[in-house]
Amino acid sequence: MRLTGWIAAALSLSARVILGQSAPVITSWTLTARTLDVGVDYAAGSLSGSSTITLRNTGHGAAVEVPLLLNRLMTVSRVTDARGAPVEFQQRFVLFSDDSTLQVNAISVTLLRPIAPGDSAVIVVHYGGHLTGYVETGSLYIQDHVDTAFTILREDAYAYPALGVPSRASNRAHGWPPFAFTARVTVPAGQVVAAGGIASPPEHHDSLSTFTYRSAAPSAFLNIAIARYHVLDRGGARIFYFPGDSTGAEMLARAVTGAIARYTAWYGPLGGTAQLTTIEIPDGWGSQGSLAGGIIQTAAAFGDRGELYQVYHELSHLWNVEDTDRPSPRWNEGLAMFLQSRMAAELDGWTGWDARLDHTAQRITRDCEPPAPCGTVPFAGYGKAELTDLSYSVGFAMFYALYRTLGADTFDRAYREFYQQHRRNGGSGAELEAAFHRASPKSDRIFKEWYDTTDWYQRLSRGESLGAIVASYGAP
């Protein structure tokens, strides 16, 4: 699996770094399916294989150019169509037009024929190289590299070709609808590959093992972790855990099944099977979760019951719908921040609401110091203004206020109606507001102040405490 020769040749053809100039848009392409077939070479610290990408033209005109992004230490050796015919492509190493610290291999594939609106195209991208992280961009959790102790393949580090252009704003505006996936990963015997979806029995040949996973339903992401995992299957929860963490895995299994039961009671059944995969990853590598793609969960939650709020946070995202506001203000992160605390209170006896409210107020005060535009950009506009880091704290305060003002039964009825109505086709912030209005008009003032305007910020700026603001919504 050594890749040194052809990588060196490819690099010699495109060894310059170019600042992304007026980055192109993704146009009309939507990823509908991905098949990944890769091998891991630990001696070389590299990956090699192919990614079969199915795209649908959802635009209004014919499309022929497909933009892809790949890790900056990886190159493409060839591209073919579904029948194996060669397809032209160009690749160059560039910096993002709106982030001069983010370097990628930008690939432009020219299809053999234009694809009409509504039609699909399939390309097979053969690629390989060394995997490296992106800590220098400020994304401290993207420490990704090939290592026998732990390896993760994910789009965050462009470990496989991803639809996109070298512009954060363009990619965010396009959005990422869920897609079907199949992943076949070959590793040395003794290593275990973990992913969400349905697992096939591993195939063992010589000193190698091949693991295959396929999605049971479309997923918003594909994360593949590799380590010497042990596996626990318990009550609808499949948990991949590091050796030595068996006690933590048992605790986590109970927490997962208990939280799923509680969320289901609050917000109704999920849009698919509740079989959920949870994969332990090292602390500091970032957690993420979906029903189809599984949950990657940092090790802290396996060793300390007080850290289980992280699991509750990711599990709450299973009851999110696709946000039809583009780019999304990510109010669902604020909801998850609230629900992780509520679940910890109900399942684990957590009693830190007052401290959490004080901490949230302090974070908002810190993050809203001038010139931060907290007083001019409402929550609904955080996506377009690239202020979604605020969505966690501002969103927590908004949903906490709704919960305290409406009460648990009305709050749950409102969100249950929203989720069940929009889980298949997605929903907007305006539709969320409407669902809460139907449950109780008392919610109108809260949404007006916290989501549609910056009135909440004006009140804080005048010296009102966050606790007093929340309490005011329940006053006669």
C-alpha positions as CSV (number, residue, x, y, z in Angstrom):
1,M,0.0,0.0,0.0
2,R,3.0,2.4,-0.2
3,L,2.1,5.5,-2.1
4,T,5.3,7.4,-2.2
5,G,6.1,7.1,-5.9
6,W,2.9,8.2,-7.5
7,I,2.3,10.9,-4.9
8,A,5.7,12.4,-5.6
9,A,4.8,12.4,-9.3
10,A,1.5,14.0,-8.7
11,L,3.0,16.6,-6.4
12,S,5.5,17.6,-9.0
13,L,2.7,18.5,-11.4
14,S,0.9,20.7,-8.8
15,A,3.4,21.6,-6.1
16,R,2.3,25.2,-5.7
17,V,0.0,26.7,-3.2
18,I,-2.6,29.1,-4.6
19,L,-4.8,31.4,-2.6
20,G,-8.4,30.6,-3.5
21,Q,-9.5,33.4,-5.8
22,S,-13.2,34.2,-5.9
23,A,-14.0,30.6,-5.1
24,P,-16.5,28.9,-7.4
25,V,-19.9,27.8,-6.1
26,I,-20.9,24.2,-5.8
27,T,-23.7,25.0,-8.3
28,S,-26.4,22.5,-8.4
29,W,-24.8,19.3,-7.2
30,T,-26.2,17.3,-4.3
31,L,-24.4,14.2,-2.9
32,T,-26.8,11.3,-2.7
33,A,-24.5,8.3,-2.1
34,R,-20.9,7.5,-1.3
35,T,-19.0,4.2,-1.4
36,L,-15.6,4.3,0.2
37,D,-13.1,1.4,-0.4
38,V,-9.8,2.2,1.3
39,G,-6.8,0.4,2.9
40,V,-4.7,1.8,5.8
41,D,-0.9,1.4,5.7
42,Y,0.4,2.0,9.2
43,A,4.0,1.6,8.2
44,A,3.8,4.4,5.7
45,G,1.2,6.4,7.7
46,S,-1.0,6.6,4.6
47,L,-4.3,5.6,3.0
48,S,-5.1,4.5,-0.5
49,G,-8.3,3.5,-2.3
50,S,-11.3,4.8,-4.1
51,S,-14.4,6.8,-3.4
52,T,-17.5,6.2,-5.6
53,I,-19.6,9.4,-5.6
54,T,-23.2,9.6,-6.8
55,L,-24.4,13.2,-7.5
56,R,-27.8,14.5,-8.5
57,N,-28.2,17.8,-10.5
58,T,-30.8,19.6,-8.4
59,G,-30.4,22.9,-10.3
60,H,-32.1,24.5,-13.2
61,G,-29.5,24.0,-15.9
62,A,-27.1,21.3,-17.2
63,A,-23.9,20.8,-15.1
64,V,-20.6,19.3,-16.2
65,E,-18.0,20.4,-13.6
66,V,-17.8,18.7,-10.2
67,P,-15.7,20.5,-7.5
68,L,-14.1,18.2,-4.8
69,L,-11.9,18.8,-1.8
70,L,-9.2,16.4,-0.4
71,N,-6.7,16.5,2.4
72,R,-3.7,18.7,1.6
73,L,-1.3,15.7,1.8
74,M,-3.3,13.5,-0.5
75,T,-3.6,13.4,-4.3
76,V,-5.9,11.9,-6.9
77,S,-4.3,9.4,-9.3
78,R,-7.3,8.9,-11.7
79,V,-11.0,9.4,-12.0
80,T,-13.4,7.2,-14.0
81,D,-17.1,7.0,-14.6
82,A,-19.3,4.0,-13.4
83,R,-18.2,1.9,-16.4
84,G,-14.5,2.6,-15.9
85,A,-14.0,5.1,-18.7
86,P,-11.4,7.8,-17.8
87,V,-12.7,11.2,-16.8
88,E,-10.7,14.4,-17.0
89,F,-9.7,16.2,-13.8
90,Q,-7.4,18.9,-12.5
91,Q,-6.0,19.2,-9.0
92,R,-4.2,22.0,-7.3
93,F,-3.2,22.8,-3.7
94,V,-5.0,26.0,-2.6
95,L,-5.8,28.0,0.5
96,F,-9.5,28.7,1.2
97,S,-10.6,32.1,-0.1
98,D,-12.0,33.1,3.3
99,D,-9.5,31.2,5.5
100,S,-5.8,31.7,4.7
101,T,-4.9,28.9,7.2
102,L,-6.9,26.2,5.5
103,Q,-5.1,24.4,2.7
104,V,-6.6,21.6,0.7
105,N,-6.2,19.8,-2.6
106,A,-9.0,21.3,-4.8
107,I,-10.1,18.9,-7.6
108,S,-12.2,19.9,-10.6
109,V,-13.7,16.9,-12.5
110,T,-15.1,17.4,-16.0
111,L,-17.8,14.8,-16.7
112,L,-18.0,13.1,-20.0
113,R,-21.3,14.8,-20.8
114,P,-23.4,17.5,-19.2
115,I,-26.0,16.3,-16.7
116,A,-29.5,17.6,-17.1
117,P,-31.5,18.8,-14.1
118,G,-32.9,15.9,-12.1
119,D,-30.4,13.4,-13.6
120,S,-27.5,11.8,-11.7
121,A,-23.8,11.1,-12.4
122,V,-21.4,8.6,-10.8
123,I,-17.7,9.1,-10.6
124,V,-15.0,7.0,-9.0
125,V,-12.1,8.9,-7.5
126,H,-8.9,6.9,-6.9
127,Y,-6.8,8.7,-4.3
128,G,-4.3,8.3,-1.5
129,G,-1.6,9.9,0.6
130,H,-0.8,10.9,4.1
131,L,-3.5,12.0,6.5
132,T,-2.9,15.2,8.5
133,G,-5.0,17.4,10.8
134,Y,-6.1,21.0,10.7
135,V,-5.2,22.2,14.2
136,E,-3.6,25.3,12.8
137,T,-6.9,26.5,11.4
138,G,-8.3,26.8,14.9
139,S,-10.2,23.5,14.7
140,L,-8.2,22.0,17.6
141,Y,-10.2,18.8,17.5
142,I,-9.0,17.9,13.9
143,Q,-5.8,16.1,15.0
144,D,-6.4,13.3,12.5
145,H,-3.5,11.1,11.4
146,V,-2.8,7.4,10.8
147,D,-1.7,5.7,14.0
148,T,-2.2,2.2,15.3
149,A,-3.5,3.6,18.6
150,F,-6.3,5.5,16.9
151,T,-7.2,6.6,13.4
152,I,-10.3,8.4,12.2
153,L,-11.5,9.0,8.7
154,R,-13.9,11.9,8.4
155,E,-14.8,14.8,6.1
156,D,-13.6,17.3,8.7
157,A,-10.0,16.4,7.7
158,Y,-11.0,15.7,4.1
159,A,-9.8,12.1,4.5
160,Y,-11.8,11.2,1.4
161,P,-13.0,13.4,-1.5
162,A,-15.8,15.7,-0.5
163,L,-18.1,17.8,-2.6
164,G,-17.1,21.4,-2.0
165,V,-15.1,24.4,-3.0
166,P,-12.3,26.2,-1.2
167,S,-14.6,28.7,0.6
168,R,-16.2,28.2,4.0
169,A,-19.0,30.6,3.2
170,S,-19.9,28.8,-0.1
171,N,-19.9,25.4,1.4
172,R,-22.0,26.5,4.4
173,A,-24.5,28.2,2.2
174,H,-24.9,25.0,0.1
175,G,-25.7,22.9,3.1
176,W,-25.2,19.1,3.4
177,P,-28.2,17.0,2.8
178,P,-28.0,13.4,4.1
179,F,-26.7,10.6,1.8
180,A,-26.4,6.9,1.7
181,F,-23.0,5.3,2.3
182,T,-21.1,2.1,2.1
183,A,-17.7,1.9,3.7
184,R,-15.2,-1.0,3.1
185,V,-12.0,-0.5,5.1
186,T,-9.0,-2.9,5.1
187,V,-6.7,-2.9,8.1
188,P,-4.0,-5.2,9.6
189,A,-5.4,-8.1,11.7
190,G,-6.1,-7.0,15.2
191,Q,-7.4,-3.6,14.3
192,V,-11.2,-3.1,14.4
193,V,-13.0,-0.6,12.2
194,A,-16.1,1.1,13.7
195,A,-18.8,3.1,11.9
196,G,-22.5,3.7,12.1
197,G,-25.0,1.7,10.0
198,I,-25.3,-2.0,9.4
199,A,-22.2,-4.1,9.8
200,S,-21.3,-7.1,7.7
201,P,-19.2,-9.9,9.2
202,P,-15.5,-8.9,8.7
203,E,-13.5,-10.7,6.0
204,H,-10.1,-12.0,7.1
205,H,-7.4,-12.8,4.5
206,D,-3.7,-13.3,5.1
207,S,-2.8,-10.7,7.7
208,L,-5.5,-8.3,6.8
209,S,-9.2,-7.8,7.8
210,T,-11.9,-5.9,5.8
211,F,-14.8,-4.4,7.6
212,T,-17.9,-3.3,5.7
213,Y,-20.7,-0.9,6.9
214,R,-23.7,0.4,5.0
215,S,-26.2,3.1,6.1
216,A,-29.7,1.9,7.0
217,A,-30.9,5.4,6.2
218,P,-29.3,8.6,4.7
219,S,-26.8,10.2,7.0
220,A,-25.4,13.7,7.3
221,F,-21.9,12.4,7.7
222,L,-19.6,9.4,7.6
223,N,-17.1,8.9,10.4
224,I,-14.9,5.8,10.5
225,A,-12.8,5.1,13.5
226,I,-10.1,2.4,13.8
227,A,-8.5,1.1,17.0
228,R,-8.2,-2.2,18.9
229,Y,-11.8,-1.8,19.9
230,H,-14.0,-4.1,22.0
231,V,-17.7,-4.2,21.3
232,L,-20.7,-4.2,23.6
233,D,-24.2,-4.8,22.2
234,R,-26.9,-3.9,24.7
235,G,-30.6,-2.9,24.4
236,G,-30.4,-1.3,21.0
237,A,-27.0,0.3,21.7
238,R,-23.8,-1.0,20.0
239,I,-20.7,0.5,21.7
240,F,-17.1,0.4,20.5
241,Y,-14.8,1.1,23.4
242,F,-11.1,1.1,24.1
243,P,-9.5,-1.8,26.0
244,G,-9.8,-1.1,29.8
245,D,-13.0,0.9,29.5
246,S,-15.5,-2.0,29.9
247,T,-17.0,-0.5,33.0
248,G,-17.5,2.8,31.3
249,A,-19.0,1.1,28.3
250,E,-21.6,-0.6,30.6
251,M,-22.4,2.7,32.2
252,L,-22.7,4.4,28.8
253,A,-25.0,1.6,27.5
254,R,-27.4,2.2,30.4
255,A,-27.2,6.0,29.8
256,V,-27.9,5.7,26.1
257,T,-30.8,3.3,26.5
258,G,-32.3,5.4,29.3
259,A,-31.9,8.7,27.4
260,I,-33.4,7.2,24.2
261,A,-36.4,6.0,26.1
262,R,-36.8,9.5,27.8
263,Y,-36.4,11.4,24.5
264,T,-38.9,9.1,22.8
265,A,-41.4,9.7,25.5
266,W,-41.0,13.4,25.1
267,Y,-40.8,13.8,21.3
268,G,-42.1,10.6,19.8
269,P,-40.5,7.9,17.7
270,L,-37.5,8.6,15.5
271,G,-37.7,8.4,11.8
272,G,-35.8,5.1,11.8
273,T,-34.7,2.2,14.0
274,A,-33.3,3.2,17.4
275,Q,-30.3,0.9,17.0
276,L,-27.5,3.3,17.7
277,T,-23.7,3.0,17.4
278,T,-21.5,4.8,19.8
279,I,-17.8,4.9,19.2
280,E,-15.2,6.0,21.8
281,I,-12.6,8.4,20.6
282,P,-9.8,10.2,22.5
283,D,-10.5,13.3,24.5
284,G,-10.1,16.5,22.5
285,W,-11.1,14.9,19.1
286,G,-14.7,16.3,19.0
287,S,-18.0,14.5,19.4
288,Q,-20.7,14.2,16.8
289,G,-23.9,12.2,16.4
290,S,-26.8,11.1,14.2
291,L,-29.0,8.0,14.1
292,A,-27.7,6.8,10.7
293,G,-24.1,7.8,11.1
294,G,-23.7,6.9,14.8
295,I,-22.1,8.9,17.6
296,I,-18.4,9.5,18.1
297,Q,-18.0,10.2,21.8
298,T,-14.9,11.4,23.6
299,A,-13.4,9.1,26.3
300,A,-14.4,11.4,29.2
301,A,-18.0,10.2,29.0
302,F,-16.7,6.6,29.5
303,G,-14.9,7.3,32.8
304,D,-17.1,9.8,34.7
305,R,-20.9,9.8,35.1
306,G,-20.7,13.6,35.4
307,E,-19.5,13.7,31.8
308,L,-22.6,11.9,30.4
309,Y,-24.1,15.2,29.5
310,Q,-21.9,15.0,26.4
311,V,-23.8,11.8,25.4
312,Y,-27.2,13.4,26.1
313,H,-26.2,16.3,23.9
314,E,-25.4,14.1,20.9
315,L,-28.4,11.9,21.5
316,S,-30.7,14.9,21.4
317,H,-29.6,15.6,17.9
318,L,-31.3,12.4,16.8
319,W,-34.5,14.4,17.3
320,N,-33.5,17.2,15.0
321,V,-34.9,17.8,11.6
322,E,-32.9,19.1,8.6
323,D,-32.8,22.8,8.9
324,T,-34.2,24.4,5.8
325,D,-32.8,27.8,6.7
326,R,-29.6,28.2,4.7
327,P,-27.1,28.8,6.0
328,S,-28.5,27.4,9.3
329,P,-28.4,29.6,12.4
330,R,-28.0,26.2,14.2
331,W,-30.6,26.8,16.9
332,N,-30.5,23.0,17.3
333,E,-27.2,23.4,19.2
334,G,-28.9,25.7,21.7
335,L,-31.6,23.1,22.1
336,A,-29.0,20.4,22.6
337,M,-27.3,22.5,25.3
338,F,-30.6,22.8,27.2
339,L,-31.6,19.1,26.7
340,Q,-28.2,17.8,27.9
341,S,-28.8,19.6,31.2
342,R,-32.4,18.5,31.5
343,M,-31.6,14.9,30.8
344,A,-28.7,14.9,33.3
345,A,-31.2,16.4,35.9
346,E,-33.8,13.7,35.2
347,L,-31.5,10.6,34.9
348,D,-28.6,11.5,37.1
349,G,-30.0,13.9,39.7
350,W,-27.9,16.8,38.4
351,T,-28.9,20.0,40.3
352,G,-26.8,22.7,38.7
353,W,-29.4,24.9,36.9
354,D,-28.5,28.1,38.7
355,A,-24.8,27.6,38.1
356,R,-25.4,26.7,34.5
357,L,-27.5,29.9,34.0
358,D,-24.7,32.0,35.6
359,H,-22.1,30.3,33.4
360,T,-24.2,31.0,30.3
361,A,-24.6,34.6,31.2
362,Q,-20.8,34.9,31.7
363,R,-20.2,33.3,28.3
364,I,-22.6,35.5,26.5
365,T,-21.1,38.6,28.2
366,R,-17.6,37.5,27.1
367,D,-18.6,36.5,23.5
368,C,-20.6,39.7,23.0
369,E,-17.9,42.2,23.9
370,P,-17.6,44.9,21.2
371,P,-17.1,44.7,18.2
372,A,-19.2,41.5,18.3
373,P,-22.5,42.4,16.6
374,C,-24.8,40.8,19.3
375,G,-26.8,44.0,19.4
376,T,-27.5,44.2,15.7
377,V,-27.7,40.6,14.4
378,P,-30.6,38.5,15.7
379,F,-30.3,34.7,16.4
380,A,-32.2,34.0,13.2
381,G,-29.3,35.6,11.2
382,Y,-26.4,33.8,12.9
383,G,-25.9,31.5,9.9
384,K,-25.5,34.2,7.3
385,A,-23.4,36.3,9.7
386,E,-21.2,33.4,10.6
387,L,-22.0,33.8,14.3
388,T,-23.1,30.2,15.0
389,D,-20.6,29.9,17.9
390,L,-23.2,32.1,19.8
391,S,-25.9,29.6,19.0
392,Y,-24.9,27.4,21.9
393,S,-25.2,29.9,24.7
394,V,-27.9,32.2,23.2
395,G,-29.9,29.1,22.2
396,F,-29.6,27.6,25.6
397,A,-31.0,30.7,27.2
398,M,-33.9,30.8,24.8
399,F,-34.9,27.2,25.2
400,Y,-34.4,27.4,29.0
401,A,-36.8,30.4,29.0
402,L,-39.3,28.5,27.0
403,Y,-39.2,25.5,29.3
404,R,-39.5,27.6,32.5
405,T,-42.3,29.7,31.1
406,L,-44.4,27.0,29.4
407,G,-43.7,24.1,31.6
408,A,-42.4,20.7,30.6
409,D,-45.7,19.3,29.2
410,T,-46.4,22.3,26.9
411,F,-42.7,22.6,25.9
412,D,-42.5,18.9,25.0
413,R,-45.9,19.0,23.1
414,A,-44.7,21.9,21.0
415,Y,-41.3,20.4,20.0
416,R,-42.9,16.9,19.5
417,E,-45.3,18.4,17.0
418,F,-42.5,20.2,15.2
419,Y,-40.3,17.2,15.0
420,Q,-42.9,14.7,13.9
421,Q,-44.3,17.1,11.3
422,H,-41.0,18.0,9.8
423,R,-38.7,15.0,10.4
424,R,-38.9,13.8,6.7
425,N,-38.7,17.1,4.8
426,G,-37.0,19.4,7.2
427,G,-38.2,22.6,8.9
428,S,-37.3,26.2,9.5
429,G,-36.9,28.5,12.5
430,A,-40.2,30.1,11.5
431,E,-41.9,26.7,11.6
432,L,-40.4,26.0,15.0
433,E,-41.9,29.3,16.2
434,A,-45.3,28.4,14.8
435,A,-45.3,25.1,16.6
436,F,-44.6,26.7,19.9
437,H,-47.2,29.4,19.2
438,R,-49.8,26.8,18.7
439,A,-48.9,25.1,21.9
440,S,-48.8,28.4,23.9
441,P,-48.9,32.1,22.7
442,K,-46.7,32.8,25.8
443,S,-43.8,31.6,23.6
444,D,-44.3,34.5,21.2
445,R,-42.5,37.1,23.3
446,I,-39.5,34.8,24.0
447,F,-39.0,34.0,20.3
448,K,-39.4,37.7,19.4
449,E,-36.8,38.8,22.0
450,W,-34.3,35.9,21.5
451,Y,-34.7,34.7,17.9
452,D,-36.2,37.5,15.8
453,T,-34.6,40.6,17.4
454,T,-31.7,41.4,19.7
455,D,-34.0,42.7,22.5
456,W,-32.5,40.1,24.9
457,Y,-29.1,41.8,24.4
458,Q,-30.5,45.2,25.0
459,R,-32.0,44.0,28.3
460,L,-28.7,42.4,29.4
461,S,-26.8,45.6,28.4
462,R,-29.2,47.6,30.7
463,G,-28.1,45.5,33.6
464,E,-30.9,42.9,33.9
465,S,-29.6,39.5,34.9
466,L,-30.3,36.5,32.8
467,G,-32.2,34.9,35.6
468,A,-34.4,38.0,35.9
469,I,-35.1,38.0,32.2
470,V,-36.2,34.4,32.2
471,A,-38.4,35.0,35.2
472,S,-40.1,38.0,33.6
473,Y,-41.7,35.8,30.9
474,G,-43.7,34.0,33.5
475,A,-45.0,37.2,35.2
476,P,-48.7,38.0,34.8
